[in-house]
Amino acid sequence: MSLSNKIFRKESLDNYLKVDSKFEKTLGPKDLLALGIGAVIGTGIFILPGTVAALKAGPSITLSFVIAAAVCALAGMCYAEFAASLPVAGSAYSYGTIVYGELPGWLLGWALILEYVLAVAAVSTGWSAYFGSFIQGFGIKLPTAISGSFNPSHGTYINLFAIVIVLLIAFLLNRGFKSSIRINNFMVFVKIAIILIFILIGMFYIKPGNWKPYFPFGVHGTLAGASTVFFAYLGFDTVSSSAAEVKNPSKTMPIGIIGTLIIATIFYVAVSVVLTGMVSYTKLNVADPVALALQLVHQNWTAGLLSFGALAGMTTMMISMIYGSSRLVYATGRDGLLPKALGQLVGEHHSPKNAMIVVTIFIAFLGGFVPLDQLTNLVNIGTLFAFTLVSFGIIPLRKRRDIPNSGFKVPGYPVIPIISGLACIYLITTLSVETWIGSAIWFTIGLIIYFSYGINHSKLSN
């Protein structure tokens, strides 16, 4: 077989369905919505509406969120059609392997591994910082040595609680996703309740004069704000990772993916409207704009609730992302592109425990010891790369006669998938040079792994 035939050989849907049939099908529409909302609505809802309004969009930040949601919805619809047509584990990696071929699929998976792992590691450090502030309110102060990444010059050696929360979540997930999803659903409920409390209380302190001028930075500022807040919606793709564990996936998956984007948009816009109505946008360039707004109207008790809401938000995000990354690594092991032990389903709950262990160790190490300020920029390019190929992938998917789909289909085919792919490419071009260099290094490592191990150990090579 020639090299080009090897790297573009495609897996069949039937093979994936046969292997992934061992998963327990326990998730319904409500579980998927909670999983998606848990991943998308994090601490950003308490920060982004304020800082982006102050620096780029002003009160028109509300339109920025709507525009970003519209662009994200294009990719979301493409994901929904794939998830309805291909109800298998592995999300975009498996989709890519079926419609593009093995190497493009591997690069998609490699990009998403980067997204999930770095995102969780970064959030674990934020969780640790918020937890430190929370217990400080009770007079307990964490020793400096265990409250930051390895940096002896600053007296920090390990971010202990970043490691602890990652290990705790992985332990819960390994006990079976059914029990973990109950905890996730509860934490999502707490988070939404706290957001609603802010909206309901803040409504009484809105001054319409704060919304004038509505476009202080012009329409260009609104669009620049949309490019920035676009990344607030990232994470909905983790919903598609659960397809093999979902009841009636052809109907349930689109509800989970598109419903997540709709609900997230409503909350982001509502918080933006209330926040910019309570306080002039010129005062919102602070680390905690929502807390500032509440303190200015003497609602300090509600500001205290935000810390708990932030902890809940970060916890649900980590549950969703650790879950998604373990299923992704499982899928690459299932296909032989990584060691086959990672592709095994073990235990009474038939879960990918080996993949979970490897992912957890890697995330815990990054969160506990490595400064992540610059690395997190790589999350954006990995995600947009996946969105681009998934969007354009609808076209070859529709041409496949061996893949029936009686569920959701992207409307306006093929125009909508093409527009979605082009929009993602545009956003990729706006990323920094440092991000491009970092991603080039990451993809080079991925190519080395594929050509030195994956191409020869792949199940398709047999």
Solvent accessible surface area in square Angstrom, and as a share of the most:
residue,aa,sasa,rsa
1,M,152,0.68
2,S,59,0.38
3,L,107,0.53
4,S,64,0.41
5,N,89,0.46
6,K,61,0.26
7,I,23,0.12
8,F,101,0.42
9,R,26,0.09
10,K,99,0.42
11,E,14,0.06
12,S,41,0.27
13,L,13,0.06
14,D,98,0.51
15,N,69,0.36
16,Y,3,0.01
17,L,69,0.35
18,K,145,0.62
19,V,52,0.30
20,D,4,0.02
21,S,74,0.48
22,K,128,0.54
23,F,8,0.03
24,E,72,0.32
25,K,105,0.45
26,T,34,0.20
27,L,0,0.00
28,G,13,0.12
29,P,61,0.38
30,K,171,0.72
31,D,27,0.14
32,L,0,0.00
33,L,39,0.19
34,A,10,0.08
35,L,0,0.00
36,G,0,0.00
37,I,8,0.04
38,G,0,0.00
39,A,5,0.04
40,V,6,0.04
41,I,0,0.00
42,G,12,0.12
43,T,28,0.16
44,G,22,0.21
45,I,0,0.00
46,F,13,0.05
47,I,54,0.27
48,L,38,0.19
49,P,0,0.00
50,G,0,0.00
51,T,25,0.15
52,V,7,0.04
53,A,0,0.00
54,A,14,0.11
55,L,105,0.52
56,K,78,0.33
57,A,1,0.01
58,G,0,0.00
59,P,1,0.01
60,S,0,0.00
61,I,0,0.00
62,T,14,0.08
63,L,71,0.36
64,S,0,0.00
65,F,0,0.00
66,V,69,0.40
67,I,59,0.30
68,A,2,0.02
69,A,11,0.08
70,A,57,0.44
71,V,37,0.21
72,C,0,0.00
73,A,34,0.27
74,L,30,0.15
75,A,1,0.01
76,G,0,0.00
77,M,35,0.16
78,C,0,0.00
79,Y,0,0.00
80,A,0,0.00
81,E,2,0.01
82,F,1,0.00
83,A,0,0.00
84,A,7,0.05
85,S,4,0.02
86,L,0,0.00
87,P,26,0.16
88,V,0,0.00
89,A,0,0.00
90,G,0,0.00
91,S,0,0.00
92,A,0,0.00
93,Y,0,0.00
94,S,0,0.00
95,Y,2,0.01
96,G,1,0.01
97,T,3,0.02
98,I,0,0.00
99,V,7,0.04
100,Y,52,0.20
101,G,0,0.00
102,E,3,0.01
103,L,22,0.11
104,P,23,0.14
105,G,0,0.00
106,W,1,0.00
107,L,34,0.17
108,L,1,0.01
109,G,0,0.00
110,W,20,0.07
111,A,0,0.00
112,L,0,0.00
113,I,13,0.07
114,L,7,0.03
115,E,0,0.00
116,Y,0,0.00
117,V,5,0.03
118,L,8,0.04
119,A,10,0.08
120,V,0,0.00
121,A,0,0.00
122,A,25,0.20
123,V,32,0.19
124,S,0,0.00
125,T,39,0.22
126,G,25,0.24
127,W,31,0.11
128,S,6,0.04
129,A,66,0.51
130,Y,66,0.25
131,F,46,0.19
132,G,15,0.14
133,S,71,0.46
134,F,69,0.29
135,I,21,0.11
136,Q,98,0.43
137,G,71,0.68
138,F,146,0.61
139,G,72,0.69
140,I,98,0.50
141,K,145,0.62
142,L,28,0.14
143,P,81,0.51
144,T,73,0.43
145,A,40,0.31
146,I,44,0.22
147,S,50,0.32
148,G,12,0.11
149,S,25,0.16
150,F,114,0.47
151,N,52,0.26
152,P,68,0.43
153,S,101,0.65
154,H,133,0.60
155,G,28,0.27
156,T,19,0.11
157,Y,105,0.40
158,I,43,0.22
159,N,10,0.05
160,L,65,0.32
161,F,45,0.19
162,A,0,0.00
163,I,24,0.12
164,V,64,0.37
165,I,9,0.05
166,V,0,0.00
167,L,86,0.43
168,L,91,0.45
169,I,3,0.02
170,A,7,0.05
171,F,116,0.48
172,L,44,0.22
173,L,4,0.02
174,N,32,0.16
175,R,146,0.53
176,G,3,0.03
177,F,14,0.06
178,K,109,0.46
179,S,47,0.30
180,S,3,0.02
181,I,8,0.04
182,R,147,0.54
183,I,67,0.34
184,N,0,0.00
185,N,47,0.24
186,F,124,0.51
187,M,36,0.16
188,V,8,0.05
189,F,141,0.59
190,V,21,0.12
191,K,0,0.00
192,I,34,0.17
193,A,33,0.25
194,I,8,0.04
195,I,0,0.00
196,L,78,0.39
197,I,55,0.28
198,F,1,0.00
199,I,18,0.09
200,L,105,0.52
201,I,31,0.16
202,G,0,0.00
203,M,104,0.46
204,F,175,0.73
205,Y,74,0.28
206,I,43,0.22
207,K,133,0.56
208,P,86,0.54
209,G,51,0.49
210,N,30,0.15
211,W,73,0.26
212,K,153,0.65
213,P,80,0.50
214,Y,82,0.31
215,F,84,0.35
216,P,40,0.25
217,F,88,0.37
218,G,30,0.29
219,V,98,0.56
220,H,149,0.66
221,G,5,0.05
222,T,3,0.02
223,L,90,0.45
224,A,31,0.24
225,G,0,0.00
226,A,8,0.06
227,S,33,0.22
228,T,41,0.24
229,V,0,0.00
230,F,2,0.01
231,F,54,0.22
232,A,12,0.09
233,Y,0,0.00
234,L,17,0.09
235,G,0,0.00
236,F,0,0.00
237,D,0,0.00
238,T,0,0.00
239,V,0,0.00
240,S,0,0.00
241,S,0,0.00
242,S,0,0.00
243,A,0,0.00
244,A,1,0.01
245,E,9,0.04
246,V,0,0.00
247,K,109,0.46
248,N,87,0.44
249,P,24,0.15
250,S,30,0.19
251,K,137,0.58
252,T,7,0.04
253,M,0,0.00
254,P,12,0.07
255,I,84,0.43
256,G,0,0.00
257,I,0,0.00
258,I,46,0.23
259,G,15,0.15
260,T,0,0.00
261,L,7,0.03
262,I,99,0.50
263,I,49,0.25
264,A,0,0.00
265,T,22,0.13
266,I,107,0.55
267,F,23,0.09
268,Y,2,0.01
269,V,34,0.19
270,A,28,0.22
271,V,1,0.00
272,S,0,0.00
273,V,53,0.30
274,V,5,0.03
275,L,0,0.00
276,T,0,0.00
277,G,0,0.00
278,M,13,0.06
279,V,6,0.04
280,S,33,0.21
281,Y,31,0.12
282,T,90,0.52
283,K,123,0.52
284,L,0,0.00
285,N,84,0.43
286,V,55,0.31
287,A,86,0.67
288,D,70,0.36
289,P,0,0.00
290,V,0,0.00
291,A,14,0.11
292,L,43,0.21
293,A,0,0.00
294,L,0,0.00
295,Q,86,0.38
296,L,93,0.46
297,V,29,0.16
298,H,155,0.69
299,Q,31,0.14
300,N,98,0.51
301,W,155,0.54
302,T,1,0.00
303,A,12,0.09
304,G,48,0.46
305,L,51,0.26
306,L,12,0.06
307,S,33,0.21
308,F,87,0.36
309,G,0,0.00
310,A,2,0.01
311,L,15,0.07
312,A,1,0.00
313,G,0,0.00
314,M,8,0.04
315,T,14,0.08
316,T,0,0.00
317,M,21,0.09
318,M,0,0.00
319,I,5,0.02
320,S,0,0.00
321,M,6,0.02
322,I,0,0.00
323,Y,0,0.00
324,G,0,0.00
325,S,0,0.00
326,S,0,0.00
327,R,5,0.02
328,L,1,0.00
329,V,9,0.05
330,Y,0,0.00
331,A,0,0.00
332,T,0,0.00
333,G,1,0.01
334,R,6,0.02
335,D,12,0.06
336,G,0,0.00
337,L,1,0.00
338,L,26,0.13
339,P,67,0.42
340,K,104,0.44
341,A,51,0.39
342,L,20,0.10
343,G,14,0.13
344,Q,90,0.40
345,L,29,0.15
346,V,52,0.30
347,G,43,0.42
348,E,148,0.66
349,H,61,0.27
350,H,80,0.36
351,S,6,0.04
352,P,1,0.01
353,K,61,0.26
354,N,45,0.23
355,A,0,0.00
356,M,3,0.01
357,I,88,0.44
358,V,73,0.42
359,V,4,0.03
360,T,8,0.05
361,I,112,0.57
362,F,92,0.38
363,I,0,0.00
364,A,8,0.06
365,F,107,0.45
366,L,18,0.09
367,G,1,0.01
368,G,0,0.00
369,F,71,0.30
370,V,37,0.21
371,P,84,0.53
372,L,12,0.06
373,D,118,0.61
374,Q,133,0.59
375,L,63,0.31
376,T,40,0.23
377,N,56,0.29
378,L,17,0.08
379,V,19,0.11
380,N,30,0.15
381,I,9,0.04
382,G,0,0.00
383,T,0,0.00
384,L,0,0.00
385,F,51,0.21
386,A,0,0.00
387,F,0,0.00
388,T,12,0.07
389,L,39,0.19
390,V,3,0.01
391,S,0,0.00
392,F,54,0.22
393,G,0,0.00
394,I,0,0.00
395,I,42,0.21
396,P,39,0.25
397,L,7,0.04
398,R,61,0.22
399,K,140,0.59
400,R,53,0.19
401,R,209,0.76
402,D,81,0.42
403,I,13,0.07
404,P,108,0.68
405,N,30,0.15
406,S,118,0.76
407,G,23,0.23
408,F,53,0.22
409,K,92,0.39
410,V,3,0.02
411,P,73,0.46
412,G,48,0.46
413,Y,75,0.29
414,P,56,0.35
415,V,86,0.49
416,I,38,0.19
417,P,0,0.00
418,I,65,0.33
419,I,81,0.41
420,S,1,0.00
421,G,0,0.00
422,L,101,0.50
423,A,23,0.18
424,C,1,0.01
425,I,71,0.36
426,Y,135,0.51
427,L,12,0.06
428,I,20,0.10
429,T,85,0.49
430,T,73,0.42
431,L,27,0.13
432,S,51,0.33
433,V,105,0.61
434,E,119,0.53
435,T,4,0.02
436,W,117,0.41
437,I,99,0.50
438,G,18,0.18
439,S,5,0.04
440,A,59,0.46
441,I,104,0.53
442,W,39,0.14
443,F,39,0.16
444,T,71,0.41
445,I,74,0.38
446,G,0,0.00
447,L,65,0.32
448,I,107,0.54
449,I,47,0.24
450,Y,1,0.00
451,F,85,0.35
452,S,78,0.51
453,Y,63,0.24
454,G,0,0.00
455,I,13,0.07
456,N,96,0.49
457,H,85,0.38
458,S,1,0.01
459,K,89,0.38
460,L,48,0.24
461,S,49,0.32
462,N,153,0.79
